[in-house]
Amino acid sequence: MTTTTSTPARSLWRDRRFRTFWSAQGVSEFGDRVTELAIPLIAITLLDASPSQVGFLTAAVWLPNLASLFIGTWVDQRRDKRPLMIAADLARTVVLLSLPIAYWLDVLTMAQLFVIAILAGTAHVLFITANAAFFVTIVTREQFLEANSKLSATRSVSFMAGPAIGGALVQWLTAPIAILVDALSFLFSALQLMRVKAEPAEPEESSEPLLRRARAGMSYLLRHPYLRSSLACATTVNFFNLMETALLVLFASRHLELSAGTIGLALGIGASGGFLGAVAAAPLTRWLGAGRLIALGAVVFPGAVAIAAFATGPVWVKASALALAEFVGAFAVMCFDVPLNSLQAAVIHDHMRSRVVGAFSSINYGVRPLGAVVGGLLGTWIGVRETLLISACGGLVAVLWLLGSPILKTKSLDGLEPPELK
């Protein structure tokens, strides 16, 4: 066994290459928050969409994730992942620009929204699978936690400020025009990525057909003791979280009797927990250990909604409970995601990253629409508050997957290495 002496990693604040990459990610995240608000409003207000049509539109956004395994496998065969990320950003720019153009020409239809959702979702999957392999070419192992913390912090800030910005743009400029902001954000991301220079990793040389390579990626994921346990835990967490997500705004409006403005304000304030969690994740990992923090986050993240589910009293008390539930949940999910993402980056072989991330996403993201459907059905059958409480117990189920796995015993990333490929 070879012992290496670690040296302090250079701060990423001083790394121009990472700062450029970070700015690309950050701007597109803010654009995403605008679109997440604007597209449903277009369907509802301009096209008079029914609830079922809005539900199918949400499903269309997630549908391409089912192909993540095959997209990731194809990406792994490409030496340089950066052009794929740039192409994905430019594709999303063009796809989103078609929406305001169709609106101006008075030819906008629900069918176009479905196509936009699927195409933009496919480009998103291409981007994230390529990004997993590109990330490790610009960040060293010692910087994984810091880099993931900074990227997660930016994402959290986008969830705090993005909805407010999106709401203002929709109100002032109309929803289709607001989509231009997201289109331009992807253009900015593509231009910034063109400036990021990195030495591409050597692709795996293989003449195996795509299906066999995809199967190898799934096998790698399911056989790896760290990845298998993290997949089962994360998928369970996301299933129960989507049960809650499908019903939370409905619960706040009809059961807590909060106005739309109060709900938005409470959720925006609560989202600040995500920013603080992203900043705190790295020091908490060093203090508690990566495995313990992941387990704690898995329990607290879905469980936080119980704070809102039990809320009673005057409006300000119920609004405060909603904000607190969102704050605690947002803080906890960062404590779950940051060390888990860093751990996964440390134990995946370079030649397998994109296809393993694709396999992971196929299962982890593929379960989300199912969670939303189950949440809606349970809400109708046994009641919304009761369903929220069931979803809050999901973390207790999720953490069971970590029992007996090496994740709970993992304190730091030091010494973690990907297994040898046979």
Protein Blocks (a to p, Z undefined) as FASTA:
>chain_A
ZZddddddddfklmmklmmmmmmmmmmmmmmmmmmmmmmmmmmmmnopafklmmmmmmmm
mmmmmmmmmmmmmmmmpmblmlmmmmmmmmmmmmmmmmmmmmmnopacfklmmmmmmmmm
mmmmmmmmmmmmmmmmmbcfklmmmmmmmmmmmmmmmmmmmmmmmmmmmmmnojklmmmm
mmmmmmmmmmmmmmpccddddddddfbdfklmmmmmmmmmmmpmklmmmmmmmmmmmmmm
mmmmmmmmmmmmmmnopafklmmmmmmmmmmmmmmmmmmmmmmmmmnopklmmmmmmmmm
mmmmmmmmmggcjfklmmmmmmmmmmmmmmmmmmmmmmmmmmmmmmpcfklmmmmmmmmm
mmmmmmmmmmmmmmmmmmmmnojklmmmmmmmmmmmmmmmmgopaklmpmbfghpacddd
ZZ
